[in-house]
Amino acid sequence: MKRYFFLIIIVISLFISDCLIPGKIIAGNYADYAVRAEFIQKKAAPGDIITLRLSFEIPAGFKLSDNPEIKGLKNFDILNKNNRANGIEIDMFVDSMEDINLPGLEIYVYDQDGKQKTLKSNPAVLAVEPLIKVKPAENLLRPIKELISTEYGIKRILLLVLAAVLIILVIIAIYFIFKYLQRRKSDLKVPAQVPYLKALNRIDELVAPGIPDGREGKAFCFILSEILREYIGAIRNFNALEMTTHEIAGLVKNKRDIQLLNLLKRIDLVKFADAFMSKTAFEEQVSLSLEYINRTKPKEV
């Protein structure tokens, strides 16, 4: 009986140890520690900056590099990595309208001899919702009896319809007269410069004195952001100069426009968060701006 009793005690001990340490899997001479991956935000919208938190314990004798190597983030737009006491926080840019499906990640740590150890994480999902929501129930067709009362008779309904048609015709006539008068006035003035030429000329003027370096480029970023906002507003027919980058993200659907949001977000970090950007990075922003303008200008040009 004593033998069976000790055997039961050993089995229970092993079961409890597995429950208390679910992430520990013995591999060779070291333990493979699990990484808990979770998004701080509960949901996001296109154009947002979200934070991924990776919580884990570093095995004894190993350490994390200043810029840790993380496998599995190749298809994500990473803005920043911050090493914390018990893990890493990663700032990411939402450049898609689809939900973010984060696969299992692999984090590499190293001992003093350069020996590599892999820490694995769980998958995670973050819902991405559009800024403009439409409730399907509000778009359902209502019965015609709720829209037109049957108490007035056919004649009165026809009179109402005729009056509505006349009002619409008057409004259309006034609109075309107004446009005609505006066109005559504009013909007397110097024709306005087309949006893409104006944007290209302004960028040439901006870079003519030279590309800044470091924190001296804050004014440079303000002007470049204004040029890009004015251009996208002109070709997409909305006042982007009076809107935040977050508001612009709710209006654009074109893939190239969404890529431009990434550029505007990086510029915003320098404008408002005093982020550091090297001269090479400034040159890259200018190159991406010119590429976007050239790809979205009229095809016949």
Disulfide bonds with the S-S distance in Angstrom:
none
